C-alpha cells in the first residue's frame, strides 16, 4: 500500500484502489491467449518445477475439496483434480473472465471435465461458505490483488479447520548478486519477449514492476499470521526468485 489509504500500486504507478482491478483485468485479457507460452519462455520452463513442488506440498488425498484462486489456465487445478479423484472436487476461480475461459477451454480440450468447477470470483470476496475447502492455493496471483490482506482473510475463512493454504508467488532473490542478475533479465528481456509474442510490451512491463512491489518473504509470512494462519513457513525456490508460503487453519 502507498501512503494514502485510497491508493495502491499498479506496477510502479500509484493508482486509486477502484482503478487497479480494471487495469489488472485489461492486462490479463490481453495476455490470456499466449499466457502459457509466455510462462515457459520467461521462466525457461522453471514454472513447471515450481508448480510441481507446490503440488507435492499440497499432499492431497482422494475425496478432498480444493479451491484454486486466480487459477489462470489451470496447471495446478489439473494436477489437483487427478489427486482428489472422482470423489473429490476442484473449484477454479479467477476474477478475469478471459483467463477463466482460456483455462476452461484448455482443460476441455484435454478431456478433463468431471470434478472441476469454474467460478468467476474476486479473491478478496470469495463466494463460498466458511470452512468449505481442505486446501486453498493461489499461484502467481496474489501480487495482482488490490487488498492482499482481505484476500488472505477470505482464503482463511473458506478453509476447513485442519486445512492448508499454499501461496506460490514471485518473491525477492536471497543474494545481492542474484538480485542484480534477475533485475537485468527482468527489465531488459521480459518486456521484449512480451512485445514479440503477445504484441503487448506494457503488460509485461507491469508484470516485472508488480513483482518488485510484492511483499518479501518475511513480510508475506507476517501478513499470513495476521490473517489467522498458523505454522506459516516458506520455501525459497530458484534462490528466492519464487517462494512457496504454506500455512494452516486450526
LINCOR-V827159 format. One record per backbone hydrogen bond with DSSP energy under -1.0 kcal/mol. CO is the residue of the C=O (numbers start at 1). NH is the residue of the N-H. Records with the same first field share a line. If there is no record, write none. Layout:
CO = NH ; NH
This chain:
4 = 7
6 = 17
8 = 15
10 = 13
13 = 10
15 = 8
16 = 20
19 = 23
20 = 24
21 = 25
22 = 26
23 = 27
24 = 28
25 = 29
26 = 30
27 = 31
28 = 32
31 = 34
32 = 35
34 = 38
35 = 39
36 = 40
37 = 41
38 = 42
39 = 43
40 = 45
43 = 46
45 = 48
46 = 50
47 = 51
48 = 52
49 = 53
50 = 54
51 = 55
52 = 56
53 = 57
54 = 58
61 = 64
64 = 89
65 = 134 ; 135
66 = 91
67 = 137
68 = 93
71 = 74
74 = 78
75 = 79
76 = 80
77 = 81
78 = 82
79 = 83
80 = 84
81 = 85
84 = 63
89 = 66
90 = 117
91 = 68
92 = 119
93 = 71
96 = 100
97 = 101
98 = 102
99 = 103
100 = 104
101 = 105
102 = 106
103 = 107
104 = 108
105 = 109
106 = 110
107 = 112
108 = 111
113 = 116
115 = 90
117 = 92
122 = 125
126 = 128
133 = 160
134 = 164
135 = 67
136 = 166
137 = 69
138 = 168
141 = 144
142 = 145
147 = 151
148 = 152
149 = 153
150 = 154
151 = 155
152 = 156
153 = 157
154 = 158
157 = 131
158 = 132 ; 133
160 = 163
163 = 249
164 = 136
165 = 247
166 = 138
167 = 245
168 = 140
169 = 243
175 = 179
176 = 180
177 = 181
178 = 182
179 = 183
180 = 184
181 = 185
182 = 186
183 = 187
184 = 188
185 = 189 ; 190
189 = 193
190 = 194
191 = 195
192 = 196
193 = 197
194 = 198 ; 200
201 = 205
202 = 206
203 = 207
204 = 208
205 = 209
206 = 210
207 = 211
208 = 212
209 = 213
216 = 220
217 = 221
218 = 222
219 = 223
220 = 224
221 = 225
222 = 226
223 = 227
224 = 229
225 = 228
230 = 248
233 = 246
235 = 244
237 = 242
238 = 241
239 = 174
241 = 171
242 = 237
243 = 169
244 = 235
245 = 167
246 = 233
247 = 165
248 = 230
249 = 162
